């Protein structure tokens, strides 16, 4: 038998072996994919149960806050005092907003993180955030400057949580004997908008900035933060197809930014 005959004879056998190997690899990949799907379903089920329990646990004290605030609003000493009325109404507005946020977050978990996009004026949304944070702004003597912000197709309630987290962080983590100075700005970069919150606070060391978006991460373990806020920001922004980051502006402080599709 010639060498050519040997090559011709081995060709079909090699092809058959190759097909068998590919079939085994395909079956292994299919099995792995099936297991991954099962793990995802179990994780989603656990997340749904967890979110439902947390929502219930949060609503119990929140219901008490709302009930007492509503009773307080009806007291003559409050109703006849404009300043007290303004404060009580602020409590009621914030409590009702928190109730809606709890419902939205539970719904978010139940529906696997579905983002409901509507055209949203981020400037108007930020006004709502600043109104809810007014007591903290007044208490810290903060100056908040807001540049023109874009209108984007986003989930309004989830973006409220993003802006509220970034602003509250900027108001809380301040230098001693220094009033917070905060700027909210936006700029377009190609097909994306970058929104940034810049403060003059304590700052975050450059080597820790990337890890600050990890769940429960804190730059200073002595702080009263939970380490959940920035992780929530990252999750929401990435669910919108965007990305987040942090850097140190000239002069100190922190700049936290997020990018979203235009």
Backbone torsions as a table, in degrees:
resi	resn	phi	psi	omega
1	UNK	NA	134.2	-177.0
2	UNK	-80.2	165.6	176.7
3	UNK	-59.7	-36.1	179.3
4	UNK	-63.4	-39.4	178.6
5	UNK	-64.0	-37.7	179.1
6	UNK	-64.8	-41.7	179.3
7	UNK	-63.1	-44.6	-178.4
8	UNK	-64.1	-36.4	-178.6
9	UNK	-71.7	-34.4	-177.1
10	UNK	-79.7	-20.0	-177.3
11	UNK	-56.6	-55.1	179.5
12	UNK	-59.5	-38.7	179.4
13	UNK	-64.2	-42.9	178.6
14	UNK	-62.1	-41.3	179.9
15	UNK	-64.0	-40.1	179.4
16	UNK	-65.6	-41.7	177.5
17	UNK	-63.7	-39.8	179.6
18	UNK	-64.8	-41.1	177.9
19	UNK	-64.2	-39.7	178.3
20	UNK	-63.1	-43.7	179.0
21	UNK	-63.0	-43.8	179.4
22	UNK	-63.1	-38.8	179.4
23	UNK	-64.4	-41.6	177.7
24	UNK	-63.0	-43.2	179.8
25	UNK	-65.1	-38.9	178.5
26	UNK	-64.8	-41.0	178.6
27	UNK	-65.3	-40.7	178.4
28	UNK	-64.2	-41.5	179.0
29	UNK	-65.3	-40.3	178.2
30	UNK	-63.1	-41.5	178.3
31	UNK	-63.6	-42.9	179.3
32	UNK	-64.1	-40.5	178.7
33	UNK	-64.3	-40.1	177.9
34	UNK	-62.2	-43.6	178.7
35	UNK	-64.7	-39.7	178.6
36	UNK	-62.7	-42.3	178.1
37	UNK	-62.2	-41.0	178.7
38	UNK	-63.7	-41.1	178.1
39	UNK	-63.2	-41.1	179.0
40	UNK	-64.2	-41.2	178.7
41	UNK	-63.4	-41.8	178.2
42	UNK	-64.5	-42.3	179.5
43	UNK	-64.1	-40.6	179.4
44	UNK	-65.2	-39.6	178.4
45	UNK	-64.2	-42.9	178.6
46	UNK	-64.6	-39.9	178.7
47	UNK	-63.3	-41.6	179.0
48	UNK	-62.5	-45.9	179.0
49	UNK	-63.0	-42.5	-180.0
50	UNK	-63.2	-46.5	-179.1
51	UNK	-62.2	-40.4	178.5
52	UNK	-63.7	-41.2	179.4
53	UNK	-67.2	-44.6	178.9
54	UNK	-62.6	-43.4	178.8
55	UNK	-58.5	-42.4	178.2
56	UNK	-64.5	-45.3	-177.8
57	UNK	-65.3	-35.9	179.1
58	UNK	-73.2	-35.4	-176.6
59	UNK	-70.3	-26.7	-178.5
60	UNK	-60.9	-55.1	177.0
61	UNK	-70.4	-29.6	179.8
62	UNK	-64.9	-38.3	177.3
63	UNK	-61.2	-39.0	177.9
64	UNK	-66.0	-41.0	178.2
65	UNK	-60.3	-47.5	180.0
66	UNK	-61.7	-44.2	-178.4
67	UNK	-62.5	-45.3	-178.9
68	UNK	-69.5	-36.6	178.5
69	UNK	-66.6	-39.7	178.3
70	UNK	-65.7	-40.3	176.8
71	UNK	-65.5	-40.5	180.0
72	UNK	-63.5	-37.9	-179.5
73	UNK	-63.0	-27.2	-179.1
74	UNK	-86.3	-8.4	179.5
75	UNK	-68.9	138.6	-176.7
76	UNK	-60.7	-36.8	-179.9
77	UNK	-64.0	-28.0	178.5
78	UNK	-86.7	-46.6	-176.7
79	UNK	-60.3	-28.2	-178.1
80	UNK	-90.0	-2.5	-178.9
81	UNK	-116.0	115.1	-175.3
82	UNK	-61.9	-39.6	-178.7
83	UNK	-67.3	-44.0	178.9
84	UNK	-65.5	-39.2	177.4
85	UNK	-60.8	-42.2	179.9
86	UNK	-62.5	-42.3	-179.1
87	UNK	-67.0	-44.3	-179.5
88	UNK	-65.1	-41.5	177.9
89	UNK	-63.4	-34.9	176.3
90	UNK	-63.3	-41.5	176.7
91	UNK	-61.3	-44.7	-179.2
92	UNK	-63.8	-44.3	179.5
93	UNK	-61.4	-45.7	-178.9
94	UNK	-65.0	-39.6	-179.4
95	UNK	-66.2	-42.2	178.2
96	UNK	-65.6	-37.4	178.3
97	UNK	-66.4	-40.2	177.5
98	UNK	-62.2	-39.0	178.2
99	UNK	-61.5	-42.4	178.1
100	UNK	-67.0	-38.2	178.8
101	UNK	-63.5	-41.2	178.5
102	UNK	-60.8	-44.6	179.4
103	UNK	-63.0	-41.7	179.9
104	UNK	-64.9	-42.8	-178.4
105	UNK	-67.9	-38.3	176.3
106	UNK	-64.6	-43.1	178.1
107	UNK	-63.3	-38.7	178.5
108	UNK	-59.4	-44.5	-180.0
109	UNK	-67.9	-40.2	-177.4
110	UNK	-66.9	-32.2	-176.7
111	UNK	-99.1	18.0	173.6
112	UNK	69.5	27.3	175.4
113	UNK	82.5	28.0	178.8
114	UNK	-68.1	132.0	178.8
115	UNK	-100.0	121.4	177.8
116	UNK	-97.0	105.5	-173.2
117	UNK	-91.0	132.5	170.6
118	UNK	-137.9	150.4	176.8
119	UNK	-61.6	121.0	-173.7
120	UNK	-130.0	126.1	174.4
121	UNK	-77.6	107.9	-176.8
122	UNK	-65.4	-26.9	176.5
123	UNK	-64.6	-45.0	178.2
124	UNK	-67.4	-37.9	178.4
125	UNK	-64.2	-39.0	179.2
126	UNK	-66.1	-33.1	176.5
127	UNK	-60.0	-39.1	177.9
128	UNK	-65.0	-43.5	178.5
129	UNK	-60.0	-46.3	-178.3
130	UNK	-65.3	-35.6	176.9
131	UNK	-64.0	-40.2	179.5
132	UNK	-70.7	-28.6	179.9
133	UNK	-93.7	6.3	-175.9
134	UNK	-53.4	-43.3	179.2
135	UNK	-60.2	-40.6	179.5
136	UNK	-69.9	-37.4	177.5
137	UNK	-63.3	-44.8	179.8
138	UNK	-65.3	-42.1	-176.4
139	UNK	-66.2	-34.9	-178.1
140	UNK	-91.5	-8.4	-177.3
141	UNK	66.5	33.0	-174.4
142	UNK	-75.0	149.9	172.3
143	UNK	-113.5	120.4	-178.5
144	UNK	-116.5	119.4	178.6
145	UNK	-107.2	129.7	-177.6
146	UNK	-119.7	119.2	174.0
147	UNK	-79.7	175.5	177.8
148	UNK	-67.1	130.3	-178.4
149	UNK	-112.4	152.8	-175.6
150	UNK	-81.8	169.4	169.4
151	UNK	-102.1	124.1	-175.7
152	UNK	-130.9	156.4	175.8
153	UNK	-83.9	99.7	-175.8
154	UNK	-140.1	170.1	171.1
155	UNK	-82.7	110.7	-170.7
156	UNK	-57.9	-46.4	-176.5
157	UNK	-67.7	-37.9	180.0
158	UNK	-70.0	-36.8	177.5
159	UNK	-71.3	-28.5	171.9
160	UNK	-58.7	-44.4	-179.9
161	UNK	-62.7	-38.9	178.4
162	UNK	-61.4	-52.8	-177.7
163	UNK	-65.1	-39.3	-179.8
164	UNK	-64.4	-41.0	178.0
165	UNK	-63.6	-45.9	-177.5
166	UNK	-66.4	-42.0	-179.7
167	UNK	-69.3	-41.2	-178.9
168	UNK	-66.0	-36.5	175.6
169	UNK	-62.3	-44.7	-178.9
170	UNK	-64.0	-29.3	179.8
171	UNK	-82.1	-26.0	-173.9
172	UNK	-91.2	-40.6	-173.7
173	UNK	-94.2	78.6	-173.0
174	UNK	-112.0	161.7	175.6
175	UNK	-77.1	149.3	178.3
176	UNK	-58.5	137.9	176.3
177	UNK	58.6	29.9	178.8
178	UNK	-131.1	128.9	177.0
179	UNK	-77.3	138.0	179.6
180	UNK	-62.3	136.8	172.9
181	UNK	-124.9	117.3	-170.8
182	UNK	-127.3	138.0	175.2
183	UNK	-127.6	132.7	175.2
184	UNK	-110.5	119.3	-175.2
185	UNK	-131.4	168.7	178.6
186	UNK	-150.3	145.0	174.5
187	UNK	-146.8	147.4	-179.3
188	UNK	-92.6	137.0	176.9
189	UNK	-130.6	93.2	-178.1
190	UNK	65.4	-119.6	-177.2
191	UNK	-91.4	12.0	-177.6
192	UNK	-131.0	157.1	170.0
193	UNK	-111.4	135.1	174.3
194	UNK	-108.3	120.9	176.7
195	UNK	-107.1	131.0	-176.4
196	UNK	-127.0	141.7	172.6
197	UNK	-115.6	113.5	-176.2
198	UNK	-112.6	132.8	-179.3
199	UNK	-130.4	173.0	178.5
200	UNK	-110.0	29.8	-173.6
201	UNK	-80.3	-156.5	-172.8
202	UNK	-70.4	-20.4	179.3
203	UNK	78.3	169.7	178.6
204	UNK	-130.9	128.4	178.0
205	UNK	-53.6	141.4	-174.9
206	UNK	-57.0	-34.7	-177.7
207	UNK	-72.6	-12.8	179.8
208	UNK	-104.3	-9.7	-170.8
209	UNK	-61.0	-42.1	-177.6
210	UNK	-67.0	-34.9	-176.6
211	UNK	-80.5	-8.2	-177.9
212	UNK	-67.4	-15.8	-180.0
213	UNK	-92.7	3.8	176.5
214	UNK	-84.2	141.2	-177.9
215	UNK	-54.7	130.8	177.6
216	UNK	73.1	8.0	178.1
217	UNK	-77.1	138.9	176.6
218	UNK	-140.5	139.3	179.1
219	UNK	-70.2	-35.6	-179.1
220	UNK	-127.2	111.0	-177.5
221	UNK	-63.5	-16.1	179.6
222	UNK	-82.5	-11.4	-179.0
223	UNK	-72.8	164.4	-178.1
224	UNK	-92.9	11.2	179.0
225	UNK	-72.2	157.2	-179.2
226	UNK	-94.4	-17.9	-176.4
227	UNK	78.5	18.0	-179.6
228	UNK	-103.8	-31.3	-171.6
229	UNK	-56.0	-54.9	-177.7
230	UNK	-69.6	-30.1	175.1
231	UNK	-64.9	-38.0	176.2
232	UNK	-65.2	-42.6	177.8
233	UNK	-57.1	-48.2	-178.9
234	UNK	-61.3	-45.2	-178.3
235	UNK	-61.7	-45.8	-177.9
236	UNK	-66.9	-45.5	-178.4
237	UNK	-63.0	-43.5	-179.9
238	UNK	-67.7	-31.4	175.5
239	UNK	-65.1	-24.1	176.8
240	UNK	-89.2	5.3	-179.0
241	UNK	81.2	21.2	-178.6
242	UNK	-112.9	-167.2	178.2
243	UNK	-147.1	161.3	-177.6
244	UNK	-126.9	163.4	177.7
245	UNK	-165.2	172.7	-178.4
246	UNK	-145.0	141.7	174.1
247	UNK	-149.3	179.9	-177.6
248	UNK	-112.3	114.6	178.8
249	UNK	-70.9	160.6	176.5
250	UNK	-60.7	132.0	-179.2
251	UNK	97.9	-4.0	177.6
252	UNK	100.0	178.0	-177.5
253	UNK	92.2	-160.9	-177.5
254	UNK	-139.6	141.7	170.5
255	UNK	-121.8	119.1	175.6
256	UNK	-110.0	129.8	-177.3
257	UNK	-129.1	156.3	172.1
258	UNK	-140.3	146.1	179.5
259	UNK	-114.5	138.0	178.0
260	UNK	-133.3	151.9	177.4
261	UNK	-58.6	140.2	179.7
262	UNK	-71.9	NA	NA
